[in-house]
């Protein structure tokens, strides 16, 4: 077994309903066991190109079930949920903005990530739109004009690409994908397993 490490790695796409549900629980869960969480947004479109997968809602039979399960899982976890009218959607700008903010202040980036997820899955906003992303970032103190210019910079494009490549290199194939002490867990429904792992030191 890999020795315990302080940080839990939390890979997610801002368009992932299950990623949203996990995002509402993962920090508190980790904190109960003296752990911290590294939030790492990625793009599922990049992942799906490698795996040959597709958004659940677009898969025959699975699509109807997934829509039902998103809402049921949210009720089970006591998390507000409203499925977006536009879905699936592009989260490139939101992910880039997160990493831009993270370079300046980790706490602000975390607050921004929560606001993006909640805007998408609780407030019904279209987070694929740059103006929405810029507004949410500005609420965390970001300079809107500076971030707007940065979103299309080569440096930020390369940063997000590097994060996606690194995720694939670690075996990440979906969202949420959570790594604890080298042990991978896929899906918000694995939170109870993660809790037991943290409590027992592995099983």
N, C-alpha and C positions, 0 to 999 in steps of 0.2 A: 504494500500500500504506500502511496506517496505521502510523505510527511505533511502535516497541516501547514497551510500558508495563510497569512492574514487575509488576503484579498480574494474575493469571489469574482469571477469574470462573468459578466452578464451581457451576452450578445443578443441584439434585437433589431428589428426594423420598425420604424414608427408607424408602418401600415399594418402591423401584426396585432390582431385582436388579443391573441393569447400573450403576446409580448406586453401589451398594455396591462392585462390582468396581473402578470408577474411583476410588472414595474410598480404596482401599487402595494406589493407585499415584500419584495425582496430585501429592501434596506432594513425594515424593521426586523425581519427574520434574521438577517445577518447580525444585526446589532445585539440581539438577545444572546448571541454566542461570541461576542467580542470581535466580530469580523466586520470588514468594510467591503464595499462592492465597487468594482470598476465597471462603469457603464460604457458599452462599446456599440454604438449604432452601426449597422451595416445595411446593405441593399440586398433584399431578397432576390431582385431581378438578376443580380450577378451570381448569387448562389444557385438559382434555378437553372441558369445556363450550364452550370457544372453538373448538376444532379439530374437534369431533365424533368424536374418537378414543375408544378404550376400552382397558382393561388388556389386554396381549397375551394373557394366559392365557384371557381370555374370548372371544377372536376365533376363530371356526371355522378349523381347519387350523393357523393360526398358533399357537394355544394349545399344542398338543401339541409342536410344534417348539420353541417358546420354552422350555418346561420342560426339554427336552433340552439346548438351547443354554446356558441359565443354568449348568447343571452343567459342561458341556464348557468353556465360557469360563472358569469358575472354575479348572478343572484346568489350562487353558492358562496362566493368569496365576499359578498356584500360590497361590490364595486359598481358604481353607476355605469351604465352602458347604453349607448344608442348607436346602432350600426350606421356607418357613413352612407350617405346617398351616393357618393362617388366612391366606388371600390371595385378592384384594387386601385391604389393611387401611388404616384411617384413621391418618394420621400428624400430625394437627393438633396434638395435645398435645406431641409430640416437637419439631415445628418451632417452636412457641411457646416451649418451654423453651430451645431453642437460642438464640433471639434474646434471651431474658431473661438467659441466662448471658453471651452475647456483650457485652451492655451493661456487664458487670462485668469480664470477663476473657476475651480472645479465645482464649488457650491452653486454658482450662478448657472453653470452648464447643467447641473442636475435639476435645478428648479426649472430651467427652460425645457428640459426633456419631459418633465412631468406636465408642464403646461401644454406642450405639443400633443402628447398622448391624450390628455383630457380634452383639449380642443377638438381632436379628431373623434374620440369615442364617447364623449359625454356631452359635448356642445354642438356636434354636427357641423364643424367647420372644415373647410377643404385645405388641409395642411400641405397639399401639393403646390399651392399658390405662394410665390415668393413674398407677396405683400403680407400674407398671414404669418409666415415665418418671421419676417422682419418685425412685425407688430409684437409677436410673442417675445422675440429677443429683446426688443426695446423695453419691454416691461421689466426685464432683468438688468436694465442699465446699459444695454449695448447701444452704440451710436449707429443709428439706422443707415446713414449714408455710407459709413465706413464698412459695415457688414455687407451692404448691398453690393459694393464694389468687390469685396473679398469673395463673395459666393461664386463668382465666375473666374477667380484667379487660378492660375495653374498650380500654385502651391496647395491650395485647398482641395482642388481636384485630385492631386496626387496623394494628399493625406488620406482622403476617403478611399481611394483605390488601394492604398497600402493597407488600410484597416480591413477592407474586404478580402484582400489576398491573404493577410495574416489569419483571418478567421477561417478561411478555407483550408489553410495549412494546418489548423488545429482540428479540422474535421467538422466545423460548423456547417450544418445543412439546413437550418431553419431557424425560426424565432418563436419563443425564446430558447436560447441555448446557453446553459449555465454550467460553468466549470468550477468545481469545488475540490481543492486538493488534487487536481489532475483528473478528477472523476467527472465525466460529462453527464448532464441531465437535459433532456429535451422536453419542452412543454411546460405550461403553467401547472398542469396536473401533477408534475413531479415535485412541487413545493413540499408536500409532506415527506417525501423521501429525502429531500435536501435537509429538512429539519431534523430528521432522525440521524442523517449522516453527521451533521454538525454536533448533535447531542452526544453521539456515541463514538465519534472519531472514525467513522466508517463502518461498513457492514458487508 
